[in-house]
Amino acid sequence: MTRRVIRKSTASRVDAGFTLIELLVVIAVIGILVGLLVPAINLARSSARAAQCQNNLRQMGIGMNSFATSNGGALCTGNFDWQEDGAVTDVGWVADLVNQGVAVGEMRCPSNIAQVSLAINQLLSLEPTSTSACVNLSGDPGRQLPDGTVLSGPCRLMIEDPGSFSVGSEARRELVEREVIQQGFNTNYGASWYLVRGDILLDSRTGNPKLKSASCSDSLYSRNATRGPLKLSDVDSSRLASSAIPLLADIKPVDLSAALPQQVGDIESGSIVAANMFGGPAAYSADGSIIRDPKPNASGRDGPNGWWAFWNKQTLQDYRALDPLHGNKCNVLMADGSVRGIYDSNKDGYINNGFPHGAASSYFADATLEATPTELISVYSLRSAYKK
């Protein structure tokens, strides 16, 4: 029998190279996969930044409670504000934490485009000539070292030797960078009015604040017209839940007029700066107008036009400086040590805690209540007998 041998034709072999169409298909598939992966990667990064922000706030809350145990229960000595509270390396919640060994300047929120505080802008831009009778701008006295030289803080140096550290000079910039930024005195979180101002002491006849000094500011945002930094005893004695009393939070930048005038460290000149306080009493009207630093025009305490009604029923904490920068959520450290995310549900960039929306409103998109009293306390005073 004749055996037949079948040979494979070389023409039937598969070409190992790509055709142009196949190459385009592969590229299209890769593009689709990248398009699917990029949002997921960005979401993961955003979640990681939000988690880091929450952890920063928790750690600072622990530091404040530690400070309170050895300072009569006070959670801090004031705000991080050279103009209103004094020398920032000696006074204020940032100084309190840094001087305990907490590296506040390294614990900034990575999601906030502002990476430097308004207080740093003040140090570079202001030219105070002397210590004020209302605020200790110089800070603690200098300390004599064994070799006879005197070690003074940066604020004292700038005030006592204005010729050497004038505004805009390289010497002043270097001083702020070396003795403030590099030592950890910086933040992009803001303190609540409750934390750094505590309460208003009201005159029982007029309902206006009792001033500590008649020659100093009567602003409700100053130390002179308020009781002082929050104490643990204030939280414990309040009828309001400590889980809703804010201490620190993500905060908006201030306007470009306060941009950093000089580079300090890795923060470039022209960078926007974060505000240093949120909250504080603000009166409101049905048309949506908001009046910061309000004062009652009342002849007595009682009645619908009395000062009691003004403070308790026509005034809220002004939380417009809160920044919902984590997927429309704002991280807030509460007095019980928890960190709560307050959601900006209508995505207008503001947390509305009860302000009406009307013709005069240029902030809130509508009257949606985004922070209830059980989430974020809004009364003018933690000692208020009236609970909204």
Short mmCIF file of the C-alpha atoms (twelve columns), coordinates in Angstrom:
data_MODEL
# 
_entry.id   MODEL 
# 
loop_
_atom_site.group_PDB 
_atom_site.id 
_atom_site.type_symbol 
_atom_site.label_atom_id 
_atom_site.label_alt_id 
_atom_site.label_comp_id 
_atom_site.label_asym_id 
_atom_site.label_seq_id 
_atom_site.Cartn_x 
_atom_site.Cartn_y 
_atom_site.Cartn_z 
_atom_site.pdbx_PDB_model_num 
ATOM 1   C CA . MET A 1   0.000   0.000   0.000  1 
ATOM 2   C CA . THR A 2   1.327   3.386   -0.893 1 
ATOM 3   C CA . ARG A 3   1.653   5.687   2.132  1 
ATOM 4   C CA . ARG A 4   0.658   9.276   1.555  1 
ATOM 5   C CA . VAL A 5   2.608   11.953  3.399  1 
ATOM 6   C CA . ILE A 6   0.730   15.169  4.106  1 
ATOM 7   C CA . ARG A 7   2.965   18.167  4.449  1 
ATOM 8   C CA . LYS A 8   1.885   21.394  6.185  1 
ATOM 9   C CA . SER A 9   2.062   24.361  3.941  1 
ATOM 10  C CA . THR A 10  4.196   27.234  5.164  1 
ATOM 11  C CA . ALA A 11  1.391   29.509  4.070  1 
ATOM 12  C CA . SER A 12  -0.792  28.278  6.959  1 
ATOM 13  C CA . ARG A 13  1.615   29.424  9.664  1 
ATOM 14  C CA . VAL A 14  0.377   32.245  11.917 1 
ATOM 15  C CA . ASP A 15  2.357   35.422  11.549 1 
ATOM 16  C CA . ALA A 16  3.845   36.361  14.970 1 
ATOM 17  C CA . GLY A 17  3.627   40.134  14.326 1 
ATOM 18  C CA . PHE A 18  0.713   42.552  15.076 1 
ATOM 19  C CA . THR A 19  -1.343  44.086  12.349 1 
ATOM 20  C CA . LEU A 20  -2.172  47.788  12.631 1 
ATOM 21  C CA . ILE A 21  -5.787  46.988  13.573 1 
ATOM 22  C CA . GLU A 22  -4.700  44.622  16.340 1 
ATOM 23  C CA . LEU A 23  -2.304  47.249  17.708 1 
ATOM 24  C CA . LEU A 24  -5.047  49.871  17.775 1 
ATOM 25  C CA . VAL A 25  -7.387  47.452  19.578 1 
ATOM 26  C CA . VAL A 26  -4.749  46.803  22.256 1 
ATOM 27  C CA . ILE A 27  -4.153  50.522  22.700 1 
ATOM 28  C CA . ALA A 28  -7.898  51.126  22.997 1 
ATOM 29  C CA . VAL A 29  -8.231  48.388  25.648 1 
ATOM 30  C CA . ILE A 30  -5.317  49.841  27.628 1 
ATOM 31  C CA . GLY A 31  -6.917  53.293  27.403 1 
ATOM 32  C CA . ILE A 32  -10.215 51.950  28.734 1 
ATOM 33  C CA . LEU A 33  -8.440  50.191  31.607 1 
ATOM 34  C CA . VAL A 34  -6.506  53.347  32.502 1 
ATOM 35  C CA . GLY A 35  -9.729  55.344  32.372 1 
ATOM 36  C CA . LEU A 36  -11.287 52.916  34.816 1 
ATOM 37  C CA . LEU A 37  -8.276  52.780  37.116 1 
ATOM 38  C CA . VAL A 38  -7.470  56.503  37.423 1 
ATOM 39  C CA . PRO A 39  -10.712 57.446  39.257 1 
ATOM 40  C CA . ALA A 40  -10.233 54.472  41.581 1 
ATOM 41  C CA . ILE A 41  -6.635  55.514  42.285 1 
ATOM 42  C CA . ASN A 42  -7.678  59.126  42.894 1 
ATOM 43  C CA . LEU A 43  -10.457 57.958  45.216 1 
ATOM 44  C CA . ALA A 44  -7.992  55.802  47.153 1 
ATOM 45  C CA . ARG A 45  -5.593  58.722  47.476 1 
ATOM 46  C CA . SER A 46  -8.389  61.028  48.605 1 
ATOM 47  C CA . SER A 47  -9.502  58.493  51.202 1 
ATOM 48  C CA . ALA A 48  -5.921  58.145  52.445 1 
ATOM 49  C CA . ARG A 49  -5.589  61.923  52.797 1 
ATOM 50  C CA . ALA A 50  -8.896  62.131  54.663 1 
ATOM 51  C CA . ALA A 51  -7.790  59.347  57.020 1 
ATOM 52  C CA . GLN A 52  -4.476  61.114  57.646 1 
ATOM 53  C CA . CYS A 53  -6.371  64.334  58.372 1 
ATOM 54  C CA . GLN A 54  -8.624  62.538  60.873 1 
ATOM 55  C CA . ASN A 55  -5.641  60.954  62.587 1 
ATOM 56  C CA . ASN A 56  -3.899  64.334  62.867 1 
ATOM 57  C CA . LEU A 57  -6.932  65.799  64.600 1 
ATOM 58  C CA . ARG A 58  -7.195  62.851  66.989 1 
ATOM 59  C CA . GLN A 59  -3.529  63.163  67.954 1 
ATOM 60  C CA . MET A 60  -3.907  66.893  68.587 1 
ATOM 61  C CA . GLY A 61  -6.992  66.193  70.691 1 
ATOM 62  C CA . ILE A 62  -4.952  63.786  72.819 1 
ATOM 63  C CA . GLY A 63  -2.285  66.481  73.190 1 
ATOM 64  C CA . MET A 64  -4.868  69.032  74.338 1 
ATOM 65  C CA . ASN A 65  -6.215  66.687  76.984 1 
ATOM 66  C CA . SER A 66  -2.661  66.052  78.162 1 
ATOM 67  C CA . PHE A 67  -2.088  69.810  78.362 1 
ATOM 68  C CA . ALA A 68  -5.297  70.230  80.369 1 
ATOM 69  C CA . THR A 69  -4.196  67.782  83.074 1 
ATOM 70  C CA . SER A 70  -1.310  70.047  84.096 1 
ATOM 71  C CA . ASN A 71  -2.894  73.438  83.351 1 
ATOM 72  C CA . GLY A 72  -5.986  73.631  85.518 1 
ATOM 73  C CA . GLY A 73  -8.197  71.855  83.003 1 
ATOM 74  C CA . ALA A 74  -7.681  74.446  80.233 1 
ATOM 75  C CA . LEU A 75  -7.452  72.759  76.827 1 
ATOM 76  C CA . CYS A 76  -5.219  75.538  75.496 1 
ATOM 77  C CA . THR A 77  -3.988  79.066  76.181 1 
ATOM 78  C CA . GLY A 78  -5.643  80.700  73.166 1 
ATOM 79  C CA . ASN A 79  -5.575  80.903  69.399 1 
ATOM 80  C CA . PHE A 80  -2.661  80.735  66.960 1 
ATOM 81  C CA . ASP A 81  -2.886  84.458  66.241 1 
ATOM 82  C CA . TRP A 82  -0.150  87.035  66.817 1 
ATOM 83  C CA . GLN A 83  -2.463  90.052  66.623 1 
ATOM 84  C CA . GLU A 84  -5.257  88.841  68.870 1 
ATOM 85  C CA . ASP A 85  -3.579  86.369  71.250 1 
ATOM 86  C CA . GLY A 86  0.110   87.223  71.440 1 
ATOM 87  C CA . ALA A 87  3.493   85.662  70.689 1 
ATOM 88  C CA . VAL A 88  2.734   82.488  68.740 1 
ATOM 89  C CA . THR A 89  5.661   80.495  70.150 1 
ATOM 90  C CA . ASP A 90  4.460   81.102  73.727 1 
ATOM 91  C CA . VAL A 91  0.670   81.457  73.555 1 
ATOM 92  C CA . GLY A 92  -2.036  79.542  71.722 1 
ATOM 93  C CA . TRP A 93  -3.013  75.958  71.060 1 
ATOM 94  C CA . VAL A 94  -0.217  75.413  68.526 1 
ATOM 95  C CA . ALA A 95  2.447   76.605  70.994 1 
ATOM 96  C CA . ASP A 96  0.894   74.483  73.761 1 
ATOM 97  C CA . LEU A 97  1.210   71.343  71.633 1 
ATOM 98  C CA . VAL A 98  4.636   72.097  70.126 1 
ATOM 99  C CA . ASN A 99  6.070   72.843  73.572 1 
ATOM 100 C CA . GLN A 100 4.845   69.395  74.648 1 
ATOM 101 C CA . GLY A 101 6.737   67.787  71.787 1 
ATOM 102 C CA . VAL A 102 3.853   67.481  69.313 1 
ATOM 103 C CA . ALA A 103 5.083   68.317  65.793 1 
ATOM 104 C CA . VAL A 104 2.030   70.341  64.781 1 
ATOM 105 C CA . GLY A 105 3.734   71.824  61.722 1 
ATOM 106 C CA . GLU A 106 4.226   68.319  60.305 1 
ATOM 107 C CA . MET A 107 0.588   67.393  60.948 1 
ATOM 108 C CA . ARG A 108 -1.123  69.510  58.320 1 
ATOM 109 C CA . CYS A 109 -4.102  68.328  56.327 1 
ATOM 110 C CA . PRO A 110 -2.721  67.186  52.940 1 
ATOM 111 C CA . SER A 111 -6.044  67.887  51.189 1 
ATOM 112 C CA . ASN A 112 -6.039  71.599  52.023 1 
ATOM 113 C CA . ILE A 113 -4.507  73.745  49.287 1 
ATOM 114 C CA . ALA A 114 -3.445  76.196  52.022 1 
ATOM 115 C CA . GLN A 115 -0.414  74.710  53.781 1 
ATOM 116 C CA . VAL A 116 0.420   77.667  55.989 1 
ATOM 117 C CA . SER A 117 -1.509  79.583  58.644 1 
ATOM 118 C CA . LEU A 118 -2.615  83.199  58.691 1 
ATOM 119 C CA . ALA A 119 -0.400  83.562  61.788 1 
ATOM 120 C CA . ILE A 120 2.710   83.064  59.621 1 
ATOM 121 C CA . ASN A 121 1.532   85.821  57.301 1 
ATOM 122 C CA . GLN A 122 1.177   88.075  60.361 1 
ATOM 123 C CA . LEU A 123 4.752   87.353  61.443 1 
ATOM 124 C CA . LEU A 124 6.055   88.314  58.004 1 
ATOM 125 C CA . SER A 125 3.770   91.293  57.354 1 
ATOM 126 C CA . LEU A 126 3.034   93.142  60.602 1 
ATOM 127 C CA . GLU A 127 5.243   95.743  62.224 1 
ATOM 128 C CA . PRO A 128 4.117   96.072  65.853 1 
ATOM 129 C CA . THR A 129 6.209   98.668  67.656 1 
ATOM 130 C CA . SER A 130 5.629   97.639  71.259 1 
ATOM 131 C CA . THR A 131 3.872   95.171  73.481 1 
ATOM 132 C CA . SER A 132 0.212   96.066  73.640 1 
ATOM 133 C CA . ALA A 133 -1.598  96.614  76.932 1 
ATOM 134 C CA . CYS A 134 -4.263  94.275  75.599 1 
ATOM 135 C CA . VAL A 135 -2.140  91.475  74.102 1 
ATOM 136 C CA . ASN A 136 1.397   90.344  74.951 1 
ATOM 137 C CA . LEU A 137 2.887   90.530  71.470 1 
ATOM 138 C CA . SER A 138 6.473   90.007  72.653 1 
ATOM 139 C CA . GLY A 139 5.915   86.831  74.604 1 
ATOM 140 C CA . ASP A 140 7.962   85.447  77.467 1 
ATOM 141 C CA . PRO A 141 11.051  87.373  78.666 1 
ATOM 142 C CA . GLY A 142 14.369  86.286  77.249 1 
ATOM 143 C CA . ARG A 143 16.331  83.601  79.108 1 
ATOM 144 C CA . GLN A 144 19.976  84.174  80.014 1 
ATOM 145 C CA . LEU A 145 22.310  81.394  78.898 1 
ATOM 146 C CA . PRO A 146 25.460  80.292  80.781 1 
ATOM 147 C CA . ASP A 147 27.689  82.337  78.456 1 
ATOM 148 C CA . GLY A 148 25.786  85.505  79.301 1 
ATOM 149 C CA . THR A 149 23.817  85.818  76.054 1 
ATOM 150 C CA . VAL A 150 20.047  86.156  76.189 1 
ATOM 151 C CA . LEU A 151 17.810  83.715  74.322 1 
ATOM 152 C CA . SER A 152 14.621  85.478  73.181 1 
ATOM 153 C CA . GLY A 153 11.674  84.295  71.141 1 
ATOM 154 C CA . PRO A 154 11.199  85.495  67.541 1 
ATOM 155 C CA . CYS A 155 8.296   87.813  68.359 1 
ATOM 156 C CA . ARG A 156 10.296  89.565  71.078 1 
ATOM 157 C CA . LEU A 157 13.277  89.955  68.768 1 
ATOM 158 C CA . MET A 158 11.139  91.545  66.048 1 
ATOM 159 C CA . ILE A 159 9.622   94.027  68.507 1 
ATOM 160 C CA . GLU A 160 12.763  94.893  70.448 1 
ATOM 161 C CA . ASP A 161 14.946  95.237  67.342 1 
ATOM 162 C CA . PRO A 162 12.630  96.443  64.548 1 
ATOM 163 C CA . GLY A 163 15.531  97.880  62.584 1 
ATOM 164 C CA . SER A 164 17.149  94.490  62.155 1 
ATOM 165 C CA . PHE A 165 13.899  92.643  61.445 1 
ATOM 166 C CA . SER A 166 11.865  95.062  59.351 1 
ATOM 167 C CA . VAL A 167 8.983   93.895  57.184 1 
ATOM 168 C CA . GLY A 168 10.248  92.414  53.920 1 
ATOM 169 C CA . SER A 169 13.822  91.976  55.133 1 
ATOM 170 C CA . GLU A 170 15.739  88.743  54.608 1 
ATOM 171 C CA . ALA A 171 16.664  88.736  58.311 1 
ATOM 172 C CA . ARG A 172 13.008  88.649  59.295 1 
ATOM 173 C CA . ARG A 173 12.190  85.935  56.781 1 
ATOM 174 C CA . GLU A 174 15.086  83.800  58.031 1 
ATOM 175 C CA . LEU A 175 14.015  84.344  61.644 1 
ATOM 176 C CA . VAL A 176 10.450  83.200  60.934 1 
ATOM 177 C CA . GLU A 177 11.676  80.208  58.936 1 
ATOM 178 C CA . ARG A 178 14.254  79.129  61.533 1 
ATOM 179 C CA . GLU A 179 12.445  79.847  64.805 1 
ATOM 180 C CA . VAL A 180 8.828   79.338  63.788 1 
ATOM 181 C CA . ILE A 181 8.372   77.086  60.738 1 
ATOM 182 C CA . GLN A 182 11.315  74.767  61.392 1 
ATOM 183 C CA . GLN A 183 10.333  74.431  65.050 1 
ATOM 184 C CA . GLY A 184 6.844   73.197  64.135 1 
ATOM 185 C CA . PHE A 185 4.797   76.340  64.769 1 
ATOM 186 C CA . ASN A 186 2.466   76.088  61.781 1 
ATOM 187 C CA . THR A 187 -0.890  74.527  60.918 1 
ATOM 188 C CA . ASN A 188 -3.693  74.574  58.362 1 
ATOM 189 C CA . TYR A 189 -6.412  73.590  60.825 1 
ATOM 190 C CA . GLY A 190 -8.550  76.207  62.533 1 
ATOM 191 C CA . ALA A 191 -9.641  76.490  66.158 1 
ATOM 192 C CA . SER A 192 -13.261 76.895  67.133 1 
ATOM 193 C CA . TRP A 193 -14.452 80.024  68.902 1 
ATOM 194 C CA . TYR A 194 -15.531 77.788  71.769 1 
ATOM 195 C CA . LEU A 195 -12.002 76.430  72.179 1 
ATOM 196 C CA . VAL A 196 -10.090 79.716  72.170 1 
ATOM 197 C CA . ARG A 197 -12.708 82.204  73.433 1 
ATOM 198 C CA . GLY A 198 -14.931 80.010  75.587 1 
ATOM 199 C CA . ASP A 199 -17.921 82.199  76.314 1 
ATOM 200 C CA . ILE A 200 -19.281 85.732  76.534 1 
ATOM 201 C CA . LEU A 201 -19.679 87.327  79.936 1 
ATOM 202 C CA . LEU A 202 -22.850 89.386  79.570 1 
ATOM 203 C CA . ASP A 203 -23.981 92.467  81.458 1 
ATOM 204 C CA . SER A 204 -27.326 91.515  82.996 1 
ATOM 205 C CA . ARG A 205 -28.801 94.955  82.270 1 
ATOM 206 C CA . THR A 206 -27.806 95.512  78.633 1 
ATOM 207 C CA . GLY A 207 -26.935 92.010  77.443 1 
ATOM 208 C CA . ASN A 208 -23.658 93.317  76.021 1 
ATOM 209 C CA . PRO A 209 -20.314 91.717  76.886 1 
ATOM 210 C CA . LYS A 210 -18.490 92.705  80.034 1 
ATOM 211 C CA . LEU A 211 -15.057 93.902  78.964 1 
ATOM 212 C CA . LYS A 212 -11.932 92.961  80.866 1 
ATOM 213 C CA . SER A 213 -10.438 96.337  79.964 1 
ATOM 214 C CA . ALA A 214 -12.403 99.369  78.801 1 
ATOM 215 C CA . SER A 215 -9.471  100.456 76.626 1 
ATOM 216 C CA . CYS A 216 -9.291  97.223  74.635 1 
ATOM 217 C CA . SER A 217 -11.461 95.685  71.915 1 
ATOM 218 C CA . ASP A 218 -15.146 94.974  72.482 1 
ATOM 219 C CA . SER A 219 -15.228 92.415  69.667 1 
ATOM 220 C CA . LEU A 220 -16.739 89.050  70.546 1 
ATOM 221 C CA . TYR A 221 -13.789 87.521  68.701 1 
ATOM 222 C CA . SER A 222 -11.219 89.110  71.017 1 
ATOM 223 C CA . ARG A 223 -9.879  87.888  74.339 1 
ATOM 224 C CA . ASN A 224 -11.044 91.089  76.009 1 
ATOM 225 C CA . ALA A 225 -14.778 90.461  75.501 1 
ATOM 226 C CA . THR A 226 -14.761 86.730  76.167 1 
ATOM 227 C CA . ARG A 227 -14.134 84.504  79.176 1 
ATOM 228 C CA . GLY A 228 -11.087 82.625  77.930 1 
ATOM 229 C CA . PRO A 229 -10.007 79.264  76.516 1 
ATOM 230 C CA . LEU A 230 -12.257 76.268  77.055 1 
ATOM 231 C CA . LYS A 231 -11.789 74.100  80.142 1 
ATOM 232 C CA . LEU A 232 -12.742 70.496  80.708 1 
ATOM 233 C CA . SER A 233 -15.000 71.661  83.530 1 
ATOM 234 C CA . ASP A 234 -16.913 73.825  81.017 1 
ATOM 235 C CA . VAL A 235 -17.502 70.769  78.856 1 
ATOM 236 C CA . ASP A 236 -18.491 68.590  81.815 1 
ATOM 237 C CA . SER A 237 -20.918 71.137  83.261 1 
ATOM 238 C CA . SER A 238 -22.589 71.993  79.955 1 
ATOM 239 C CA . ARG A 239 -26.019 70.553  79.197 1 
ATOM 240 C CA . LEU A 240 -24.811 70.052  75.642 1 
ATOM 241 C CA . ALA A 241 -23.184 66.877  74.323 1 
ATOM 242 C CA . SER A 242 -19.380 66.935  74.280 1 
ATOM 243 C CA . SER A 243 -19.515 64.879  71.056 1 
ATOM 244 C CA . ALA A 244 -20.958 67.953  69.296 1 
ATOM 245 C CA . ILE A 245 -18.712 70.688  70.765 1 
ATOM 246 C CA . PRO A 246 -16.075 71.471  68.089 1 
ATOM 247 C CA . LEU A 247 -12.440 72.152  68.930 1 
ATOM 248 C CA . LEU A 248 -10.432 72.006  65.666 1 
ATOM 249 C CA . ALA A 249 -11.436 71.467  62.038 1 
ATOM 250 C CA . ASP A 250 -10.579 71.726  58.349 1 
ATOM 251 C CA . ILE A 251 -10.744 75.409  57.534 1 
ATOM 252 C CA . LYS A 252 -10.978 77.557  54.408 1 
ATOM 253 C CA . PRO A 253 -8.195  79.783  53.093 1 
ATOM 254 C CA . VAL A 254 -8.530  83.516  53.586 1 
ATOM 255 C CA . ASP A 255 -8.657  85.768  50.535 1 
ATOM 256 C CA . LEU A 256 -5.664  86.462  48.332 1 
ATOM 257 C CA . SER A 257 -4.959  89.773  50.085 1 
ATOM 258 C CA . ALA A 258 -3.358  87.674  52.823 1 
ATOM 259 C CA . ALA A 259 -1.113  85.644  50.509 1 
ATOM 260 C CA . LEU A 260 2.318   84.810  51.903 1 
ATOM 261 C CA . PRO A 261 4.669   87.713  51.035 1 
ATOM 262 C CA . GLN A 262 7.901   85.677  51.224 1 
ATOM 263 C CA . GLN A 263 8.903   82.052  50.913 1 
ATOM 264 C CA . VAL A 264 9.465   80.220  54.200 1 
ATOM 265 C CA . GLY A 265 10.765  76.671  54.092 1 
ATOM 266 C CA . ASP A 266 9.116   74.833  51.220 1 
ATOM 267 C CA . ILE A 267 6.108   77.178  51.217 1 
ATOM 268 C CA . GLU A 268 6.452   79.554  48.294 1 
ATOM 269 C CA . SER A 269 5.834   83.277  48.198 1 
ATOM 270 C CA . GLY A 270 2.282   84.058  47.102 1 
ATOM 271 C CA . SER A 271 0.825   80.893  48.663 1 
ATOM 272 C CA . ILE A 272 -2.652  81.259  50.087 1 
ATOM 273 C CA . VAL A 273 -2.979  80.936  53.854 1 
ATOM 274 C CA . ALA A 274 -5.519  79.156  56.021 1 
ATOM 275 C CA . ALA A 275 -7.793  81.066  58.390 1 
ATOM 276 C CA . ASN A 276 -7.129  80.440  62.070 1 
ATOM 277 C CA . MET A 277 -10.608 80.431  63.635 1 
ATOM 278 C CA . PHE A 278 -14.120 79.265  62.832 1 
ATOM 279 C CA . GLY A 279 -17.379 79.874  64.613 1 
ATOM 280 C CA . GLY A 280 -18.285 82.777  66.838 1 
ATOM 281 C CA . PRO A 281 -21.684 84.369  67.448 1 
ATOM 282 C CA . ALA A 282 -23.468 85.827  64.424 1 
ATOM 283 C CA . ALA A 283 -26.963 87.280  64.308 1 
ATOM 284 C CA . TYR A 284 -29.233 86.545  61.357 1 
ATOM 285 C CA . SER A 285 -32.414 87.815  59.738 1 
ATOM 286 C CA . ALA A 286 -35.136 86.128  57.682 1 
ATOM 287 C CA . ASP A 287 -33.742 87.672  54.472 1 
ATOM 288 C CA . GLY A 288 -30.548 85.661  54.874 1 
ATOM 289 C CA . SER A 289 -28.323 88.499  56.116 1 
ATOM 290 C CA . ILE A 290 -25.652 87.514  58.654 1 
ATOM 291 C CA . ILE A 291 -24.086 89.956  61.108 1 
ATOM 292 C CA . ARG A 292 -20.810 88.919  62.678 1 
ATOM 293 C CA . ASP A 293 -19.864 90.373  66.046 1 
ATOM 294 C CA . PRO A 294 -23.466 91.309  66.893 1 
ATOM 295 C CA . LYS A 295 -24.614 93.385  69.843 1 
ATOM 296 C CA . PRO A 296 -28.214 93.445  71.106 1 
ATOM 297 C CA . ASN A 297 -30.140 96.698  70.995 1 
ATOM 298 C CA . ALA A 298 -32.340 95.986  73.989 1 
ATOM 299 C CA . SER A 299 -33.479 97.856  77.066 1 
ATOM 300 C CA . GLY A 300 -33.836 94.740  79.157 1 
ATOM 301 C CA . ARG A 301 -33.515 90.991  79.376 1 
ATOM 302 C CA . ASP A 302 -37.083 89.746  78.927 1 
ATOM 303 C CA . GLY A 303 -39.656 89.902  76.151 1 
ATOM 304 C CA . PRO A 304 -39.431 89.164  72.415 1 
ATOM 305 C CA . ASN A 305 -37.162 92.186  71.921 1 
ATOM 306 C CA . GLY A 306 -35.056 91.602  75.004 1 
ATOM 307 C CA . TRP A 307 -31.431 90.550  74.937 1 
ATOM 308 C CA . TRP A 308 -32.211 86.996  76.097 1 
ATOM 309 C CA . ALA A 309 -34.226 86.365  72.929 1 
ATOM 310 C CA . PHE A 310 -31.534 88.036  70.831 1 
ATOM 311 C CA . TRP A 311 -28.744 85.766  72.032 1 
ATOM 312 C CA . ASN A 312 -30.771 82.581  72.280 1 
ATOM 313 C CA . LYS A 313 -33.101 82.816  69.278 1 
ATOM 314 C CA . GLN A 314 -31.494 85.190  66.782 1 
ATOM 315 C CA . THR A 315 -27.869 84.111  67.033 1 
ATOM 316 C CA . LEU A 316 -25.927 81.076  65.779 1 
ATOM 317 C CA . GLN A 317 -22.283 80.094  65.581 1 
ATOM 318 C CA . ASP A 318 -20.885 81.241  62.247 1 
ATOM 319 C CA . TYR A 319 -19.390 78.108  60.667 1 
ATOM 320 C CA . ARG A 320 -18.920 79.484  57.144 1 
ATOM 321 C CA . ALA A 321 -15.130 79.104  57.491 1 
ATOM 322 C CA . LEU A 322 -15.410 75.318  57.795 1 
ATOM 323 C CA . ASP A 323 -14.098 73.619  54.657 1 
ATOM 324 C CA . PRO A 324 -15.812 70.419  53.405 1 
ATOM 325 C CA . LEU A 325 -12.750 69.431  51.384 1 
ATOM 326 C CA . HIS A 326 -12.916 65.625  51.793 1 
ATOM 327 C CA . GLY A 327 -15.544 64.609  49.256 1 
ATOM 328 C CA . ASN A 328 -17.881 67.346  50.562 1 
ATOM 329 C CA . LYS A 329 -17.120 66.435  54.173 1 
ATOM 330 C CA . CYS A 330 -15.379 68.533  56.801 1 
ATOM 331 C CA . ASN A 331 -13.409 66.780  59.539 1 
ATOM 332 C CA . VAL A 332 -14.086 68.233  62.990 1 
ATOM 333 C CA . LEU A 333 -12.398 67.290  66.277 1 
ATOM 334 C CA . MET A 334 -14.980 67.247  69.071 1 
ATOM 335 C CA . ALA A 335 -14.555 67.813  72.803 1 
ATOM 336 C CA . ASP A 336 -15.006 64.102  73.540 1 
ATOM 337 C CA . GLY A 337 -11.950 63.288  71.398 1 
ATOM 338 C CA . SER A 338 -13.894 61.960  68.423 1 
ATOM 339 C CA . VAL A 339 -13.496 63.232  64.863 1 
ATOM 340 C CA . ARG A 340 -16.769 63.714  63.005 1 
ATOM 341 C CA . GLY A 341 -17.280 64.252  59.298 1 
ATOM 342 C CA . ILE A 342 -19.877 66.980  58.668 1 
ATOM 343 C CA . TYR A 343 -21.394 66.608  55.195 1 
ATOM 344 C CA . ASP A 344 -22.122 69.486  52.831 1 
ATOM 345 C CA . SER A 345 -25.193 67.847  51.336 1 
ATOM 346 C CA . ASN A 346 -26.070 70.545  48.791 1 
ATOM 347 C CA . LYS A 347 -22.411 70.916  47.753 1 
ATOM 348 C CA . ASP A 348 -22.334 74.700  47.928 1 
ATOM 349 C CA . GLY A 349 -19.032 74.687  49.833 1 
ATOM 350 C CA . TYR A 350 -20.548 75.714  53.168 1 
ATOM 351 C CA . ILE A 351 -21.872 73.894  56.220 1 
ATOM 352 C CA . ASN A 352 -25.255 75.410  57.084 1 
ATOM 353 C CA . ASN A 353 -26.121 74.952  60.749 1 
ATOM 354 C CA . GLY A 354 -29.464 76.733  60.632 1 
ATOM 355 C CA . PHE A 355 -29.071 80.060  58.836 1 
ATOM 356 C CA . PRO A 356 -32.021 81.018  56.619 1 
ATOM 357 C CA . HIS A 357 -31.664 81.460  52.878 1 
ATOM 358 C CA . GLY A 358 -32.987 84.664  51.385 1 
ATOM 359 C CA . ALA A 359 -32.323 87.562  49.060 1 
ATOM 360 C CA . ALA A 360 -29.443 88.816  51.190 1 
ATOM 361 C CA . SER A 361 -27.735 85.414  51.362 1 
ATOM 362 C CA . SER A 362 -24.590 85.218  49.236 1 
ATOM 363 C CA . TYR A 363 -23.234 82.041  50.778 1 
ATOM 364 C CA . PHE A 364 -25.715 79.210  51.204 1 
ATOM 365 C CA . ALA A 365 -27.365 77.791  48.102 1 
ATOM 366 C CA . ASP A 366 -30.529 77.068  50.080 1 
ATOM 367 C CA . ALA A 367 -31.736 76.606  53.650 1 
ATOM 368 C CA . THR A 368 -30.778 72.920  53.882 1 
ATOM 369 C CA . LEU A 369 -29.818 72.103  57.477 1 
ATOM 370 C CA . GLU A 370 -26.492 70.291  57.174 1 
ATOM 371 C CA . ALA A 371 -25.357 70.305  60.804 1 
ATOM 372 C CA . THR A 372 -28.018 69.611  63.412 1 
ATOM 373 C CA . PRO A 373 -27.466 70.594  67.069 1 
ATOM 374 C CA . THR A 374 -26.676 66.962  67.885 1 
ATOM 375 C CA . GLU A 375 -23.895 67.023  65.263 1 
ATOM 376 C CA . LEU A 376 -22.508 70.513  65.778 1 
ATOM 377 C CA . ILE A 377 -23.447 72.809  68.677 1 
ATOM 378 C CA . SER A 378 -24.479 76.278  67.511 1 
ATOM 379 C CA . VAL A 379 -25.562 78.177  70.637 1 
ATOM 380 C CA . TYR A 380 -23.878 81.445  71.545 1 
ATOM 381 C CA . SER A 381 -22.768 80.030  74.899 1 
ATOM 382 C CA . LEU A 382 -22.142 76.500  76.187 1 
ATOM 383 C CA . ARG A 383 -23.722 77.701  79.433 1 
ATOM 384 C CA . SER A 384 -26.921 78.734  77.684 1 
ATOM 385 C CA . ALA A 385 -29.997 77.410  79.440 1 
ATOM 386 C CA . TYR A 386 -31.818 77.332  76.124 1 
ATOM 387 C CA . LYS A 387 -31.085 74.421  73.818 1 
ATOM 388 C CA . LYS A 388 -31.877 74.953  70.128 1 
# 
